[in-house]
Amino acid sequence: MNKISYEERKAIYMAAIEKYGVVHQLNKFDEELGEFLTEWGRMRNGEGDRKKFADELADLTIMLEQLRLIFGVNDDVCARMDYKVLRLQSRLGGVQE
């Protein structure tokens, strides 16, 4: 589905963090979160645009991935996601692929 691998994205993220600095990228996260929340509100009200929503969700996801690297919690987040998805699967009665 993705045209570039996570390792390629990670290299780009690290280059952005190095070029712009941690503080700038943290501020960028705040900006992207705000833009996402605005578009989310429009979607919930039935006034949103799917493409704009997808764009804002993509921007937010990119910044979330950078936060995981900035704070050194990427492996922890992956482990917790695995745990929580498996817990959800169990709660749903063991949904299969």
N, C-alpha and C positions, 0 to 999 in steps of 0.2 A: 504494500500500500504506500509506504513512504518511499520517496525517490532517493533519499540519502539515509545512511545508517545513523544509529544513535551515536556511534563513535565520531562520525563526521560532524554531526550537530554539536556534540560536546566540544570538539576542537574549535568550532566557530564560536560557541558560547564563551569558552576560555579566552579566545582572542578578543571578544567584545569586552569582557570583564577587565582584561589587561589594558586595552586601549582606552576605555571610558572610565574605568575605576569602579570600585565596589559601590561607593556612595551614589554615583550617577545611576548605576544599574538598579539599586534599591529604589531610588526615586522613580526610575522608569517603570518598575513593578507597580508602584502606587498609581502612576498615570494609567497604565494598561488595565489595572484592576478597576479603576473608576470608569474607563471607557467600556469595559465589559459589563459592569453593573448597569450602566445607562442602557446599553443594547439589550441586556437581560430584561430590564423593566419593560422595554418596548415589546419584546417577544411575549412576555407574560400577559401583557395587555392586548395582545393580538394585533399590534401595530408594527411589529418588527419585520425586518428583512432577513431572510435566511442567510444570504451571502454576507451581509454585514455582521450578523451574529457569529457565523463561522469564522470570519476574519478576526473578530474580537476574542473569540475563544482560542484561536490559534495564537494570537499575540500573548494572551494571558498564559497559555501553556508554555510558550517559549520562555517567558519570564519566570514561571514556576520552576522550570528545569534549571534556569540559571541560579535561582535561589538555592536549590538543592546542592549545586556545586559551590556556591559562595560559602554556605554554612557547613559544607562537608558532610551532608546527611543523605546523599544519594542512595548509598547502599541500605541505610536504615529505612528510608522511605520505600524502597523496593521491597524490603523484607516485610514491612508493615502492610503494604498494599497486598502482598501475597497472602498474609495472614487474614486480612479483612475480606478479601475476595473469597478465600476458602471458607471463612466463617459464613459469609453470605450464601455461598453455595450450599452449605450444610443446612442453613435456615430455610432454604428453598426446597429442601428435600433431595439434595444431591444431584442437581441439574447436570446433565452430561453435555458434551460438545455435539 
